[in-house]
């Protein structure tokens, strides 16, 4: 159904007199490349934002508020590197290198998340989160600069909003993909841990009914009703499931890393050039 709706949208946009997303923009190499990169960045960013608090709440036992506050290193990485990359681009006029660096940092950070265990200290998690945030800071706004520098002034608004749109679509699909992988692996890993205990220590399963295991999928507070041995086994199942989720996202960001090399770097427009383009676009609209 999603494919049918996409095809219907393309058909409608191709025949509309004033399309929401002019398909001619895809003839612009930079627009096409940055759209794909925005999609991948959105998927990687929200994959981390969604899964890290889950890890902190389920595995570490943090409250929702505490888990949210522990995302501060992630945001520090984004904000600081957005500022740094912006200043460097202003100083040197080159922007292509920053999405490449950014997606490399994102890939390393997400890959390192796959090493998390039930005993990983917060300072290690903070380093991984800062790496992912720094990667996003180097990439997210830089591709917007590249895009705005490559399209005609009359298309500036729609091109910028389209980039945000593709990032949002990537985020939506990323959350759906990672959530599906997470649920699938959890359904596979929990029975394995139960069987291990049944073979080695059946007493640890006392009070653990099938209804409680089913409820565990939606309410992790059920963990507190299990024996300590069973709690440890279930938490291990959650940790292994998170590992697969993070490893699943690594190939996606690697693809983004190689796509970043396809970005064409052109000299940044000056204020005078922007002013001339604005006057030209205004003249065309009046004409």
Secondary structure by P-SEA (a helix, b strand, c coil): caaaaaaaaaaaaaacccccccccccccaaaaaaaaaaaaaaaaaaaaaaaaaaaaaacccccaaaaaaaaaaaaaaaaaaaaaaaaaaaaccccaaaaaaaaaaaaaaaaaaaaccccccaaaaaaaaaaaaaaaaacaaaaaaaaaacccccaaaaaaaaaaaaaaaaaaaaaaaaaaaaaaaaaacaaaaaaaaaaccccccccccaaaaaaccccccccccccaaaaaaaaaaaaaaaaaaaaaaaaaaaaaaaaaaaccccccccaaaaaaaaaaaaaaaac
